[in-house]
Amino acid sequence: MNNLYRSLILPASILAGTIIGAGIFSLPFVFQTAGLSLGFIYLALASVVYIFLHLMYADVIIRTSESHRFVGYAKIYLGSRAFWLSILMTVVEMIFVMTIYLTLSQSFSNLVTTFGSNLEKLLIFWFLGSAAVFMSLRRIALLEFLIVGGILLIISLIFVLGLNNFLNLPAADFFPNFSMIFLPLAPLLFSLSGRVAIPALVDYLKDKPDAVRLVKKSVIVGTLAPAVLYGLFVVGVLGLSSNVSEDAVSGLIGQAPGWILLAVGILGLLSLWSSYIVVGLDINKSLVYDFKLPVWLRFLLVVMAPLLLYLSGFQSFIGLVSFVGGVFLSLEGIFIICMWLKANKVLAKPPVLLKKANIVVIGFLFLILAAALSYEIMK
């Protein structure tokens, strides 16, 4: 049992814990809007897409002799232009992600207290998160573990409370809304992305016997577990809430017991705050090492840019999640595929996690990513 924990459960949890985040709260609304059957089909498809993308990225890491970040692998396999594009893409993406956290913080704050306006609550969250970034306050492992454990418990309770009503939903709720046929795709890409955790997962398992097999199993389990959790959350919220809100949690007010809402609010705020700090630190590090920017300019980008984006009109939670998932994460996925294909050509060592480039699989991945990107650009 201890061996199973160390060789599968723990590394899979590294990936699953990174994946589970703000994106989950977009799913009940987009599933309901597009039709539940379509939403769950896309959940399955996006899970398959990310299993392959995570395996491809892990494969590149395993076969590359030195350790790098995502931008480093882009430079090695795709050239200097891809290197600079990946840096810019990653930094801008993360700034938008911080804006998503700011937007969602209001919803969780409203579950905790009714005092203060939404903007005042957002500014408090922004100040505390920004101060922690520039004090280099890092995550506390025990706090992270307790937050994730608490969120899993709350989602399980929401599922149990809402299951009966969900089973009694009218059949019309399950019919696809073809005018919104691609709506769930970008939010699901945002919700299932765990690329940043793959190096840590590979590093944890690299010295173990049969490391390649363990990496493959951990990636599959670590990607599928959040997808299953997301499905349970959608079922629970749709069963509890007669009017599903864009952020899922606002629509639960008056529908779920008050103590559950309070717990969701506190855990949600702590989780967002922790994620906000980590993302901010990563952006700051990239601006130091990749762009050599001075402190005042880094302050403007890391601290002020997310707030200015919000104040300039980027305030739609679903809109932001769709934009980041449809544009940045679709491009990131395409980069990963191209890096893996190039690695297969230039490296003497053959692929170890995916034995060969199946043209059907590659075509499927490109099709899903291109569909999300095209829909977001053209809508």
N, C-alpha and C positions, 0 to 999 in steps of 0.2 A: 504493500500500500504506500509506504514511504517512497519507494522507487517510482511508482506511478505519479505521485505528487511532484517529485523533483524533475521527472523526465517529460511529463505531459501537462499536468494541471497548472503548475507554476509558469512555465513558458507560454502556454496558451493564454493564461491570465494576463501576462504582460501585454499581449496583443489585444485581447478582449477589453481590458481596462482602458487602453488607449482609444479604441474604437468607440466605446460607449460614451456618448457626450451629448452636446446640445442638439445634434441632429434628430435624435429620437423624438423630440417634442414637435417636430414638423410633420411627422408621419401620419398621425390620425387625421389631420385636416386634409392632406393631399390624397390620402387613401379614400376618404369620404367623397371628396370632390371628383376624383377620377373614376370612382366605382371600386368597391372593395375587392372584387375579383381581379381587376386590373392591378390594383395596388399590391396584392399578395403575389401575383405573377411576377411583377417587377421586383419585389423583394427577393424572390427566388433567383431571378436572372442576375440582379446586382450582386447577390451573394456569390454566385458562380464566377462573375467577372472579377470580384476582389480576391477570391481564392487563387485564381490564375495570376492576377497582378502581384499579389503578395508572394506567391511562389516564384514568379519570374524575378522579382527584386531580390528575394533571398538567394536565388540561384546566382545572380550577378555578384552578390556580396561574397558568397562562398568561394566562387571561382576567381575572384580578384585578389591578388596577393597582398595588397595593402588595404587598410581600412580607410574609408572616405565617408563623407556625407553625400546626400543625394546629388548635390551640385558637382561633387568631385567625380562621381561615376558618370554624370552627364558629360563632363569634360573629357574623360578618358575614352568613352565609347562614341560620343556624338560630336566632339570637337569644341573649340573655344566659343563659337557663337551660341551653341546650345548651353554651354557653361554659364555665360552671362544672362541668357534668357531664363535659365532655370533659377538663377539667383533672384533676378527681378521678379519672376513669377512667384517664387516662394515667399519673398518679402511682402509683396502686394497682397497675396493670398492670405497671409497671416494677419495683416492689418485688417482686412475685411473680416476675418474670423474673430478678432478682438471686438470689432463692431457688432458682430452677431451676439457675443457674450454680453455686451452692454445692453443691447436691445432686450435680450431675454431676462436680464437681471431685474428689470422692472416687474415682470410677471411673477417671479419668485418673491420679490420684495412685497408685493401686494398680498401674497399668501401669509406673510409673517406679520405685517402691520398695515393699518389703514392710514397712519399718519404720514403726512408729506405728499407732495405731488410726484407723479411718475418721473419727471425730470430731476427733482431733488434726490429721489432714490437712486437714479442712474448716476448722478454726479458723485454721490457718496461711494457707490461701488467703484466708479472710475478712479476716484482719488485714492482709495485704499489699494486697488490693484496696481495703479501706476507707481505709488510710493513703494510698494513691495518690490516691483521690478527694479527700480533704481537703488534699492537697498540690497539687491541680489538675494532676496528672501526666497528660498527654494522650498519645494514640497516636502512635507513631513510624511514619511512612508506610512506610519501608523495612521495618521489622519486620512490619507488617501484610501487605505484599506477599509477603514471604518465608513468612509463616505460611500465607497462602491458597495460594500456590504449592506449599508442602509438603503441605498437606492434599489438594489436587487430585492430587498424585503418589501419596500413600498410598492414597487412595480408588481410583485407577486400578489400583494393585497388588492391592488387596483384591478388586476386580472380576475381574481376570485370574486370581488364585489360586482364586477361588470359582466361576467361571463353569461349569466342567465339572461339578462336583457339583450346581450349581443345575439344570442341564439334565437331570440324572438324578433330581430330586426326584419322589416319587410324585404321581400325578395328584390324589390327595385333598388335597394341600396347596394346590391351586389352587381347590378348590371353595369358594364363599362360605359363611361361617358366619353365617347370617341372624340368629342371636341377638346377634351383634356387628356388625350391619349398618352402624351409624353410627360405630363406634369409630375408624376412621382419619381421620375428617373433621376433628375439632378439632386433632389433632396436625399434619395437613397445612396447615391454616390458619395455625397457629403457625410452621410451617417455611417457608412461602412468603411471609410478610408482609415487604414491603420499603418500606412507606409512608414511613418516615423518610428514605429516600434519594432520593425523588422530587424534592424541592426542589433538591437539589444537582445532580441530573441535568438538570433543566430549566434551572437557572442556567448550567450548563456549556455548553449548546447554544443558548441564547437568542439570541446574537449571530451565529450561523452562518447562511449562506444556506440556505434551505429548512429552517429550524429545526423547524417542526412535524412534517415528515416524519421527520426524524432522531430527534426525541423519541419518536415512535410506534414506529419500528423499534427504538430502544434499549430502550424499555420491554418490548417483546415479547421481544427476545433476552435481556435481562437477567432476565426472569421465567422464560423457558423453560429457560435454561442450568442453573440450580440444580435444576429439576425433572428434567432428564435425569441430572444428577449424582446426585440422590437415588435414581433408579431403578437406576443402576449400583451404588450403595452397598448397596441392599437385596439385589440379586442376589448381590453378593460376600459379604456377611455371612451370608445364608441358605445359601450354598454352602459356606462355611467352618465355620459353627458348627452343631453338632448340637443344641445347646440354646441358643436365642437368648435373651439376657437383655434386660430392659427398657431398659437403656442401650446395648445393642448391643456395646459394647467389652468388658464383663466376660466375655461369653460367648465371646470370641475367645481368651481365655487358654488356652494349650495347643493351640489350633487353628491359629493363624497363627504365622509365624516370630517369634522373640523380638525381633529388631531392628526389625521392623515395629511390634510392640506398644510398644516403647520410643519409637519415633518418633511414634506416634499419641499416646502419653501426654504427651510433651513439647510437641508442637504443640498438642494439645488444651488443655493447661493454659495455655499462652501465649495462645491464642485466647480462652479463657474469661476469663482475667485482663484482657486488653485490653478485651473486651466489658463486663466487670463495671465497669471504670473509666469507660467512656464512658456507660453507662446511669446510673451513680451521679452523674456530673457533670451529666447532663441533668436528673435528678430534682432535684438540688441547685439548679440554675439556675431550674427551674420554681418551687420553693419560695421562692426569693428574690424573683423578679420577679412571680409570680402571686399568692402568698399572703403575702409580706412576713414570713416566719417568722424568728425569731431563730436564732442559730447553734446553741444547745443543743437546740432542737426539731428543727432540720434534722439535727443529729447523730443524734438518736434515730431519725428516720425513715429516713435514708439508710444509716446504719451499723448500727443495732441492729435495725431492723424485719425485714430479710431473715433475720438470724440467729435472732431470736425466733420468726419464722414456722416456721423449720426445727425449732427446739427444741420448739415447741408441737405438732408432729406433721405438718407439711407436708413430708414426706420422700419421697413417691413421685414419681419422675421423670415417669412416664407420667401420673399424676394431675395434677401441676402443669402439664405441657404441655397436657393436655386442657382443664384449667380456664381457662388463659390464652387458648388458641386458641378454645375454645368460647364463652366468655363475653365477654372483653374484645375480642378481635379480630373476633368476629362483630358486636358492637355498633359497633366502629370502622368496619367495612365498611358497615354500615347508615348510619352517619353520612356516610360519603363519598358513597354513592348519593344521600342526601337533599340534601347540599350541592350536588352536581352538578345534580340536578333543579331545585333552587331557583335556582341560577345561570342555568339555561336560561330561567327566567321573568323574572328581574330584570335581567339584563345585556343590553345591546343587541347585543353581539358574540355570534354564534352559536357553538355548539361547534366546536372546530377538530380535535380528535382523534377524537371519536365524533360523526358528523354529526347524528344524531337519536336521540331516546329510543325505542328499540325496546322495545315492551311485553313481548315475549317474553324479551329479554335481561334487562330489569329484573326480570321475574318469576322468571327462572332464578336470578339473583344473590340475590334475597330468599329464595327457597326454600332454597338451599344454606346461607346464613348463618342463617336461622331454624331449619333442621334441626339445625345444629351447636349453636346456642344452646339449643334445646329439649331436645336429648339430654343436654347437660351439666347443665342445671338439674334435669331429672327423673330422672336416673340415681341 
